[in-house]
């Protein structure tokens, strides 16, 4: 078997495909929140993801190592954090436009930069502080009173960003000793089981319409495919190199929000999104510098 040769260009293309799928996922979820219970949508997203993984992995001779992951307690916690992230994000989308929700959610890398010090022992440099503070200033532009956004939506989006930041930090801890497919399988399994616990209390009295069922299944396909593309992206290029390209999701979210819901962010909100994206890109550049290069104090 030919050894895998990393390719930064392939990595960028895989990443751009992933964030496009995530933007379509968010837009679809926002539309579905008008017609179906939130918990049902979250369950459908993870159940479909799990089913797809089982179908893809069934031909493998031995898929049992997927469950034999190191530190299973942290694997479960990581899956629950991603489940919380999805729930918060879908709930925020029911209150706010897609672009603004995505922008607030993208404060997660800034939270990772602040939490990496106490969590992973990474040095919190002045550059990280400045990038994080600039990103939160971008949130203030988006969530200013004149914007007319619902406070509950902002709080929910920040809750999703917090869950995702902790999820990323746990992923850093576990990825060194856990294969990517195992990480992906645990998120699908834990997400499905966790969402199933609340499903009996939110199942609709009448069976959902066929189009709602099919579109909910599409959520899982979009999410699972997006995460698979991310795995391939990070196999081809370092995370620090790819991180600035993650913010193209803001562009897709803005365009899809305008096409589907006829909503364009105003000028201050667009400025806030640009600040958040630039702050995240600056953090990515900062992390990609050689380790022996000391930061300016």
LINPETA-V295084 format. One record per pair of residues at least 12 apart in sequence whose C-alpha atoms are under 7 Angstrom apart, sorted by the first residue. I is the first residue (numbers start at 1). J is the second residue. D is the distance in Angstrom with one decimal. If there is no record, write none. Layout:
i = (I | I)
j = (J | J)
d = (D | D)
This chain:
i = (6 | 6 | 6 | 7 | 7 | 8 | 8 | 10 | 10 | 11 | 11 | 11 | 11 | 11 | 12 | 12 | 14 | 14 | 14 | 14 | 15 | 15 | 15 | 18 | 18 | 18 | 18 | 19 | 19 | 20 | 20 | 21 | 21 | 22 | 22 | 22 | 23 | 23 | 23 | 25 | 25 | 25 | 26 | 27 | 27 | 27 | 29 | 30 | 30 | 30 | 33 | 37 | 38 | 39 | 39 | 39 | 40 | 40 | 40 | 41 | 42 | 42 | 42 | 43 | 43 | 43 | 44 | 44 | 44 | 45 | 45 | 45 | 45 | 46 | 46 | 46 | 46 | 47 | 48 | 48 | 48 | 49 | 49 | 49 | 49 | 50 | 50 | 53 | 66 | 66 | 69 | 70 | 75 | 76 | 78 | 78 | 79 | 79 | 79 | 79 | 80 | 80 | 81 | 81 | 81 | 82 | 82 | 82 | 83 | 84 | 84 | 85 | 85 | 85 | 85 | 86 | 88 | 88 | 88 | 88 | 89 | 89 | 89 | 91 | 92 | 92 | 92 | 92 | 95 | 95 | 96 | 96 | 96 | 97 | 98 | 98 | 98 | 99 | 99 | 99 | 99 | 100 | 101 | 102 | 102 | 103 | 103 | 104 | 104 | 104 | 105 | 105 | 105 | 105 | 106 | 107 | 107 | 108 | 108 | 108 | 108 | 109 | 109 | 110 | 110 | 111 | 112 | 112 | 113 | 126 | 128 | 131 | 131 | 131 | 132 | 134 | 134 | 135 | 135 | 135 | 138 | 138 | 138 | 138 | 139 | 141 | 141 | 141 | 142 | 142 | 142 | 180 | 240 | 240 | 240 | 240 | 241 | 241 | 243 | 243 | 244 | 244 | 244 | 247)
j = (235 | 236 | 237 | 236 | 237 | 236 | 237 | 233 | 236 | 232 | 233 | 234 | 236 | 237 | 233 | 242 | 229 | 230 | 232 | 233 | 229 | 230 | 233 | 226 | 227 | 229 | 230 | 246 | 249 | 249 | 252 | 222 | 226 | 222 | 223 | 226 | 249 | 252 | 253 | 219 | 222 | 223 | 98 | 98 | 256 | 257 | 90 | 90 | 93 | 94 | 94 | 202 | 91 | 195 | 199 | 202 | 199 | 202 | 203 | 216 | 86 | 87 | 195 | 192 | 195 | 196 | 216 | 217 | 220 | 216 | 217 | 219 | 220 | 188 | 191 | 192 | 220 | 192 | 217 | 220 | 221 | 188 | 220 | 221 | 224 | 188 | 189 | 185 | 182 | 185 | 178 | 178 | 186 | 190 | 167 | 170 | 186 | 187 | 190 | 191 | 190 | 191 | 163 | 164 | 167 | 163 | 164 | 167 | 191 | 160 | 163 | 160 | 161 | 163 | 164 | 160 | 156 | 157 | 159 | 160 | 156 | 157 | 160 | 156 | 153 | 154 | 156 | 157 | 150 | 153 | 149 | 150 | 153 | 257 | 253 | 254 | 257 | 250 | 253 | 254 | 257 | 142 | 157 | 250 | 253 | 250 | 273 | 139 | 157 | 158 | 157 | 158 | 160 | 161 | 161 | 135 | 161 | 161 | 162 | 164 | 165 | 165 | 280 | 132 | 280 | 165 | 165 | 169 | 128 | 297 | 283 | 279 | 282 | 283 | 279 | 275 | 279 | 275 | 276 | 279 | 272 | 273 | 275 | 276 | 272 | 268 | 269 | 272 | 268 | 269 | 272 | 231 | 284 | 285 | 287 | 288 | 284 | 288 | 281 | 284 | 280 | 281 | 284 | 277)
d = (6.6 | 4.1 | 6.5 | 5.0 | 6.5 | 5.7 | 5.0 | 7.0 | 6.6 | 6.9 | 4.0 | 6.5 | 4.8 | 5.4 | 6.6 | 6.6 | 5.4 | 6.6 | 6.6 | 5.0 | 6.5 | 5.8 | 5.4 | 4.3 | 6.9 | 5.5 | 6.0 | 6.6 | 5.2 | 6.3 | 6.4 | 5.7 | 5.7 | 6.9 | 6.6 | 6.4 | 6.1 | 6.0 | 5.3 | 5.8 | 6.0 | 6.8 | 6.9 | 6.4 | 6.8 | 6.9 | 6.4 | 6.8 | 5.2 | 5.7 | 5.9 | 6.7 | 7.0 | 6.9 | 6.6 | 6.7 | 6.6 | 7.0 | 7.0 | 6.1 | 6.9 | 6.4 | 6.7 | 6.0 | 5.0 | 6.4 | 5.7 | 6.1 | 6.6 | 6.5 | 6.4 | 5.0 | 3.9 | 5.6 | 5.7 | 5.0 | 5.8 | 5.2 | 5.9 | 4.7 | 6.6 | 5.9 | 4.8 | 6.2 | 5.2 | 4.9 | 6.0 | 6.9 | 4.7 | 7.0 | 6.4 | 6.9 | 6.7 | 6.2 | 5.4 | 6.3 | 6.3 | 4.3 | 5.3 | 6.0 | 6.4 | 6.4 | 5.3 | 6.7 | 5.7 | 6.7 | 6.3 | 6.3 | 5.3 | 6.8 | 6.4 | 4.2 | 6.9 | 5.2 | 5.7 | 6.9 | 5.3 | 6.2 | 6.2 | 4.8 | 6.8 | 5.7 | 5.5 | 6.7 | 4.5 | 7.0 | 5.2 | 5.3 | 6.5 | 5.1 | 6.5 | 6.9 | 5.9 | 6.8 | 5.8 | 6.9 | 5.6 | 6.3 | 4.9 | 4.7 | 6.5 | 6.9 | 6.1 | 6.5 | 7.0 | 6.5 | 5.7 | 6.2 | 6.1 | 6.4 | 5.5 | 6.2 | 6.5 | 4.8 | 6.8 | 6.8 | 6.2 | 4.7 | 6.3 | 6.2 | 4.9 | 6.5 | 6.4 | 5.0 | 6.6 | 6.0 | 5.2 | 6.8 | 6.4 | 6.9 | 6.4 | 4.8 | 6.7 | 6.6 | 6.7 | 6.8 | 6.3 | 6.0 | 4.4 | 5.5 | 3.9 | 6.3 | 5.3 | 5.5 | 6.1 | 5.9 | 5.8 | 5.1 | 6.8 | 4.4 | 5.6 | 6.9 | 4.9 | 6.6 | 6.2 | 5.2 | 7.0 | 6.8 | 6.6 | 5.7 | 6.8 | 4.5 | 6.4 | 5.8)
